[in-house]
């Protein structure tokens, strides 16, 4: 695979080593929440900081007509909510857990106390914020400068697998077509049309959230690199 592709493997996924937080878990509250639980709600002031140690979450915004836009997904370990936690302003987005999850919850007083004497925690927060800023910037660049077929292939590449001989490639998207449309900010009909085009060209097999086969890996790679 081209090195160019590697730059986009984390285009929408946040996951960082959080070992520096382990010494401070005793000052937080350990909680378990089920898949589908809304951790932060739109319209709230986010007054808690969460360290996700097991599970996954997504940051989403829902329009007035019910259309959902996924900004990025957090896969343990990672921080959740540090942006609105520090700016103390009402957020229009919400965090929803996409797996049964375990988290540590920290209040403002506790976080500020930890930050006074622990530069590693400050660096951890900065790294998480920087990664999320880069993800948003990369996504905005893709929205402006890349074709939808490229964005779909970039998305599929994030979960690309191959057999032992690397003769068969496949992706495990875990998104329905509607969820993929929400993620890429387009209508489901548009996603379906582009997927059918890629299928008709013999580049991918039929779309399925559990598995989708990459039939022509060379052309698949060229599509990804075309607008990068």
C-alpha positions as CSV (number, residue, x, y, z in Angstrom):
1,X,0.0,0.0,0.0
2,X,1.1,3.6,-0.7
3,X,2.4,5.6,2.3
4,X,-0.1,8.3,1.3
5,X,-3.0,6.1,2.4
6,X,-1.4,5.6,5.8
7,X,-1.9,9.4,6.5
8,X,-5.6,8.9,6.3
9,X,-6.1,5.7,8.4
10,X,-7.2,7.7,11.4
11,X,-9.2,10.3,9.4
12,X,-12.2,9.9,11.7
13,X,-11.0,7.8,14.7
14,X,-9.5,9.1,18.0
15,X,-7.5,6.7,20.1
16,X,-4.3,7.5,22.0
17,X,-2.2,6.0,24.8
18,X,-3.7,7.2,28.1
19,X,-1.3,5.5,30.6
20,X,-0.5,8.9,32.2
21,X,-4.0,9.0,33.5
22,X,-3.9,5.7,35.4
23,X,-2.3,7.2,38.5
24,X,-5.3,9.6,38.8
25,X,-8.2,7.3,38.3
26,X,-8.6,7.2,42.1
27,X,-9.7,10.9,41.9
28,X,-12.3,10.2,39.3
29,X,-15.6,8.2,39.4
30,X,-15.6,4.9,37.5
31,X,-18.8,4.3,35.6
32,X,-20.2,1.7,33.2
33,X,-22.7,2.7,30.5
34,X,-24.5,0.6,27.9
35,X,-24.4,1.0,24.1
36,X,-26.7,3.8,23.0
37,X,-26.2,5.8,26.2
38,X,-26.0,9.6,25.6
39,X,-23.1,10.7,27.6
40,X,-23.4,14.4,26.8
41,X,-26.5,16.0,25.3
42,X,-26.8,18.8,22.9
43,X,-27.7,22.1,24.6
44,X,-25.8,21.2,27.8
45,X,-22.8,22.7,29.3
46,X,-20.3,19.9,29.6
47,X,-19.0,20.1,33.2
48,X,-17.2,16.7,33.3
49,X,-14.2,15.3,31.5
50,X,-14.2,11.6,30.7
51,X,-11.4,9.1,30.1
52,X,-12.8,6.2,28.0
53,X,-10.9,3.1,29.0
54,X,-13.1,0.5,27.3
55,X,-15.6,0.8,24.5
56,X,-16.4,3.4,21.8
57,X,-18.3,6.6,21.4
58,X,-19.2,9.0,18.6
59,X,-19.6,12.8,18.5
60,X,-22.7,13.7,16.6
61,X,-25.0,16.6,15.7
62,X,-28.6,16.1,14.7
63,X,-30.3,18.6,12.4
64,X,-33.9,19.8,13.0
65,X,-35.2,17.3,10.4
66,X,-33.4,14.4,12.2
67,X,-30.3,14.1,9.9
68,X,-27.3,12.9,11.9
69,X,-23.7,14.1,11.2
70,X,-20.9,12.1,12.8
71,X,-17.8,14.2,13.4
72,X,-15.5,11.5,14.7
73,X,-15.4,8.3,16.7
74,X,-13.5,7.8,20.0
75,X,-12.1,4.3,20.5
76,X,-10.7,3.5,24.0
77,X,-8.4,4.7,25.3
78,X,-9.1,8.4,24.6
79,X,-10.6,11.6,26.2
80,X,-14.2,12.7,25.7
81,X,-15.4,16.2,26.0
82,X,-12.2,18.2,26.7
83,X,-13.1,21.0,24.3
84,X,-16.4,22.1,25.8
85,X,-15.2,21.1,29.2
86,X,-12.6,23.9,29.1
87,X,-14.5,26.5,27.1
88,X,-17.6,26.1,29.4
89,X,-20.0,26.9,26.6
90,X,-23.2,25.2,25.6
91,X,-22.5,22.5,22.9
92,X,-24.7,21.8,19.9
93,X,-23.3,18.2,19.6
94,X,-23.6,15.1,21.7
95,X,-21.6,12.0,22.6
96,X,-23.3,8.7,22.2
97,X,-21.7,5.4,23.2
98,X,-21.6,2.9,20.3
99,X,-20.5,0.0,22.6
100,X,-20.9,-1.0,26.2
101,X,-18.2,1.2,27.8
102,X,-16.2,1.9,30.9
103,X,-15.2,5.4,31.7
104,X,-13.6,7.5,34.5
105,X,-15.4,10.8,35.1
106,X,-13.6,13.9,36.4
107,X,-15.0,17.2,37.7
108,X,-13.6,20.7,37.0
109,X,-12.1,21.0,40.5
110,X,-10.3,17.6,40.2
111,X,-9.0,18.3,36.7
112,X,-7.7,21.8,37.6
113,X,-6.0,20.4,40.7
114,X,-4.3,17.6,38.7
115,X,-3.2,20.1,36.0
116,X,-1.4,22.3,38.6
117,X,1.4,19.8,39.2
118,X,1.3,17.3,36.3
119,X,2.5,18.4,32.9
120,X,2.0,14.9,31.4
121,X,-1.7,15.3,31.9
122,X,-1.7,18.7,30.3
123,X,0.3,17.2,27.3
124,X,-2.3,14.4,27.1
125,X,-5.1,16.9,26.8
126,X,-3.2,18.9,24.2
127,X,-2.5,15.8,22.2
128,X,-6.1,14.7,22.2
129,X,-7.3,18.2,21.2
130,X,-4.6,18.4,18.4
131,X,-5.6,15.0,17.0
132,X,-9.3,16.0,16.9
133,X,-8.4,19.4,15.3
134,X,-6.5,17.5,12.6
135,X,-9.3,15.1,12.0
136,X,-11.8,18.0,11.5
137,X,-9.3,19.7,9.2
138,X,-8.7,16.6,7.2
139,X,-12.4,16.0,6.9
140,X,-13.1,19.6,5.8
141,X,-10.3,19.2,3.2
142,X,-11.8,16.0,1.9
143,X,-15.3,17.6,1.7
144,X,-13.8,20.5,-0.4
145,X,-11.3,18.8,-2.6
146,X,-12.0,15.1,-3.0
147,X,-14.7,13.3,-4.9
148,X,-17.2,11.1,-3.1
149,X,-15.7,7.9,-4.5
150,X,-12.4,8.9,-2.9
151,X,-14.0,9.6,0.4
152,X,-15.8,6.3,0.4
153,X,-12.6,4.4,-0.4
154,X,-10.8,6.3,2.3
155,X,-13.5,5.3,4.8
156,X,-13.3,1.6,3.7
157,X,-9.5,1.7,4.0
158,X,-9.8,2.4,7.7
159,X,-11.0,-1.2,8.3
160,X,-9.1,-2.9,5.5
161,X,-8.0,-6.5,6.0
162,X,-6.4,-9.1,3.9
163,X,-5.9,-12.9,3.9
164,X,-2.6,-14.4,4.8
165,X,-1.4,-14.2,1.2
166,X,-2.8,-10.7,0.6
167,X,-4.7,-12.0,-2.4
168,X,-8.1,-11.0,-1.0
169,X,-8.8,-7.6,0.6
170,X,-12.0,-6.7,2.4
171,X,-13.3,-4.0,4.7
172,X,-15.5,-4.2,7.8
173,X,-17.3,-0.8,7.7
174,X,-19.9,-1.4,10.5
175,X,-22.0,1.4,9.1
176,X,-25.3,1.1,7.3
177,X,-25.5,3.1,4.0
178,X,-27.6,5.7,5.9
179,X,-24.9,5.9,8.6
180,X,-22.2,6.2,6.0
181,X,-24.2,9.0,4.3
182,X,-24.5,10.8,7.6
183,X,-20.8,10.4,8.3
184,X,-19.8,11.8,4.9
185,X,-22.4,14.5,4.9
186,X,-24.3,13.5,1.8
187,X,-27.8,12.0,1.0
188,X,-28.2,8.3,1.1
189,X,-29.3,8.2,-2.5
190,X,-26.0,9.8,-3.5
191,X,-24.0,7.3,-1.4
192,X,-26.0,4.4,-3.0
193,X,-25.3,5.7,-6.5
194,X,-21.6,6.0,-5.9
195,X,-21.4,2.6,-4.3
196,X,-23.2,1.1,-7.3
197,X,-20.7,2.8,-9.6
198,X,-17.7,1.4,-7.8
199,X,-19.4,-2.0,-7.8
200,X,-20.2,-1.8,-11.6
201,X,-16.6,-0.9,-12.3
202,X,-15.5,-4.1,-10.5
203,X,-13.6,-2.2,-7.8
204,X,-15.7,-3.4,-4.8
205,X,-18.3,-6.0,-4.1
206,X,-21.9,-5.3,-2.9
207,X,-22.0,-3.0,0.2
208,X,-22.7,-4.7,3.5
209,X,-22.0,-3.2,6.9
210,X,-20.4,-6.5,8.1
211,X,-18.0,-7.0,5.1
212,X,-17.3,-5.5,1.7
213,X,-14.8,-7.1,-0.6
214,X,-12.2,-5.0,-2.5
215,X,-12.1,-6.7,-5.9
216,X,-9.5,-4.5,-7.6
217,X,-7.0,-3.3,-5.0
218,X,-4.9,-1.5,-7.5
219,X,-7.7,0.8,-8.8
220,X,-9.0,1.1,-5.2
221,X,-5.5,2.5,-4.2
222,X,-5.4,4.8,-7.2
223,X,-8.8,6.3,-6.3
224,X,-7.6,7.0,-2.8
225,X,-4.4,8.7,-4.0
226,X,-6.0,10.6,-6.8
227,X,-7.0,13.7,-4.9
228,X,-4.5,13.6,-2.0
